Amino acid sequence: GTEDLEEFDDFLQRVTDVERTIKDLMDGKIHPSEVDKEEALLQEKKRKAEERKAAKKAAEERQSVRLRHAQERKQWGFTGRWCPRCRMDELQIMESAYGQDECNWPADGLKGQTCISKHCIDIENGVTLLSSEERRAQLQEKVEQLKRERLRKAEARDRWKRWKSTQQYRRAGTGETDYTGWAAWAPSSSEDELPPAPPPDTPEFRAMEKDIEERARSKVERAARAGRLREQGNAALREGRVKAAVRLYSQGLDHDRGSRALLANRALAGLRLGARDVEV
């Protein structure tokens, strides 16, 4: 590899220097007493070459670590260990404690199990850091919770639609239906809560149906506006404009406060931004 070629070139250079010293001795160009001086010069050149090689290797290792951290942060929104209080990852904690210049960081990195950021350093007994695996499991569990909640609402909505579709075949006076066996459809916000259902085929029931249809139209319109804002937020996130994405997702939630997609996207953008005031 490149490193082997450099070592070979250094070896050839040392051989050349030794041959030149021997030739100068034989030709009487240098005194034997000056050989030690020449040897000291050769050793100094060797030492500097080794220092350059060590510095280059250290720089390559730092670059490799930075690339690994960048890939991990791109995939998960954080890198290394995670503080659940100040919501910083390991690199952000080091920057908070020692500054952004990595040359001022301890050579062995972040030691210990507690957060040393300026937000947590004065906490009694410290704040225990989560390992990468624990934080990933935490995020995965949040995603699974969102999936389960979305599935539950979809099933409830499907049951509601199936029940409503049966009402067009009902006639007045055909008997009562036991509604207690049906799960109520859970709306996306408290303002969409449905009133208790009156008996079917009455003016009150028809008024309620009309109200439901109006609410449904309003909900579709608000969901459409929220969907457009979510797409704009996704585009901003892909372009690296994380703050703009958080703002767009928040605007979308103003129209549809129960949108799991908007909540999840805003949480992801908040993780990438490192903001502590964005709800996850």
N, C-alpha and C positions, 0 to 999 in steps of 0.2 A: 504494500500500500504506500501512500504518500509518506507516512511516518518512517517506514523502512528505507525509502529513497533518501530522506533527509539524513538519517543516521549514516547511511552509506556515504553520502557526500561529506559529512563531517569527518568520517574516518579517512576518506581520501585526502581531505584537507590537512588532517594531522600528519598523515604519512608524508605529504608534500612538504610540510613545515619541518619535519624531522630530517628529511633528505636534504633540504636546503641548509639546515644547521650543520649537518655533517660535511657537506661540500664546502661551506664557508670555513669550517675548521681546517679541512685539508688544504684549502687554497690560502690559508693564513689571513682570511678577511676578518675573522673574529678571534679573540683570545679565549683560551679555555676557561678563563674565569668568567667570561660572559655567557657561558652555556647555561648556568643557573638562571641568569636573567631571561634568556630565551625560553627556558622551560617554564618560568613563572608566567611569561606572556602567553605561552601555549595553554597553561592551566587556566588563566584568566579568560581566554577566548572560549575554552571548553565550558567554563562555568557560565558565561553569558549565553552561550548557545543552549545549554540545558535550561537556563531560566526562561529563555524565549520559548523553548519547546513546552515547558511546564505552563507558562502563561497562555500559550495557544491552546493547550489541552484543556485548561480550566475554562477558557472562554467558550470552547466548543461544548463542554459539559453544561455550562450555564445556559447556552443557547438551546441545547437539547431539553433541559428542564423547563425553560420558558415555553417551548413548543408543546411539551407534554401538558403543562398547566393550561395553555391556551385551548388545546383540544378538549381537555376535561371540562373546562369552564364553558366551552361552546356546547358540549353535550348535556351537562347537568346544571349549568348556571353557577357553579362554584368549583373550587379546587382545594384539595387537601382537607384538613379538618374544618369544622364549622362551629361557630358560637351561636347557640340558640337565643342568647339575649341581645347582643348587638348585631346579629345576623351578618357577620363577616366570615369570609373563608380565611384559610391560613395565610395567604399572601396579603390580603387586606389587613389582617391583624399585624403582620410584620411591618407593613407600611405605616400603620397607625402608631406602632411602638418605636420604630427605628428610622422612619422616613422612607422616601421612595428610592433612594440610592442603595442598591443591593450591596455595595461595597461596605456599607456600615452595618450590615446584618451579621449576626453571629454565624460563624462558619458551619456550625452543626444545626442551624435552622431553629425552628420553634420547639423548645424542649418543655417538658412538663405537660400536665393534663388540663390546665386552666387557661382562660383567655387573659392576655396581657395588653389588649387594646386600651386606649385611653378611656373608653366607655365602661370598661369592666374591671380595670386594674385595682380600683379602690373598693370593690365589692368584698365584703367579709367572706372568708373561706373560698373566694373565687368562683368563677363560672366554669363548670366542666365542659370541655369541648366534645363535640360529637365526632366520631371517626367518619371517614368518607362512606364506609359501608352503612353506618347508622343513619347518616343524612340521606343517602340514596333510598334506603328502605322507608324512611319517613316520607320522602317525596312520592315514592311508588304507592304508599298507602293512601296518600291524599288523592292521587289519580284514581286508584281503585274505588275510593269513597265517592268521587264524582261520577264514576261509571255506574256504580250501584244506584246512586240517587237518580241519575238520568234514566236508568232502566225502570226503576220503580215508578217514576212519573209517567213514563211512556206506557207502562202497563195500566196504570190508573186511567190515563187518558183514553186508552183503547177500550177499557171496560165502560167508561162513560159514553163513548161514541156508540158502542154496540147497544147499550141500554137505550140511548136516545133514538137510535134507528128503529127500535121495536115500537116506539110510541105512535108512529104513523099508521100502524095496523090496529091500534086499540080503538075501541068505541066506548062511548059514555055508558056507564052502568054495567060494564063487564066484570067488575070486581076490583079489588085493590091489589097492588103489588107490594110485596115486602121489600122495601128499599134498604133495610138494615144489612142485607147480605151483600150490598154493593159498596165498594170502596169509593169514597168521594174523590173526585179529580182534584189534585193539589195544584193550584195556580202558581205562577212564578212570583207573585208579590201579594202582600196583604190586601191591597186595594181590589184585587180580583176575587176575593172570597165570595162564594155563592151563598145566598140566603137559604134558609130551610125550604125544601121543596113542598109546595102546597099540593093538594090532591089533583090528579090529572083531569084534563078536559073541563077546566073551569076558567073563567076570565082571569083569575089570578095566575093560574098556570101558564096561560097563553102570554100574559104580560111578562112573566118570568122568562119564557122562551125568547121573547123579543129582546129582553134585556141581555140575555146570554148571547144572542147573535150580535148585538151591538158591541158588547164587550169583546167578543171573538174578533170582530172586524178591527176594533181598536188595537187589540193585542197583536194581530197580524201586522198592522201598520207599524206599531212600535218595534216589533221583532224585525221587520224589514229594515227600519232605520238603524237598529242596533247591529244587524248583520252587515250593513254597508260600512258602518264605523269599525266593526271588527276586521273587515277585509282591509280597510285603510290602515288600521293598526298593524295587521300582519305585514303589509307592504313596508311600513315604516320600520318594523322590527327586522325584516330581511335586509333593509338598507343600512342597518346599524343605528337608526335614530330611535334609541330606546326610550328617551324621555317623551318624545312625540307619540310613540306607541302607547305608553302608559296613559297619556292624556286622552288619546282616542278611545282606548278601551274604557276609561272612566266615563267618557261621554256616552258611549254605547250602553253602559250600565245605568245611566240616567233614564234611558228609554226601556230597558229590560233588566231590572235589578236582580232577577233570578237566573240570568243566562249563565249556565255553567261554563260554556265555552269562553265567554268574556272574562269571567272570574279566573279561569285557569290561565288564559293568555296574559291577563294583567299580572297574575302571580309570577308567571315565567319571566315577563319583562321586568318585574320588580327584583327578581333574583339576579338577573343579568345586570341591572342597574346598581344592585347593592343597596337599595333604599330600604330603610327600616320602617317607613310609614306607609308602605304598600301592603295591603292585606294579602295573605297567602291563603 
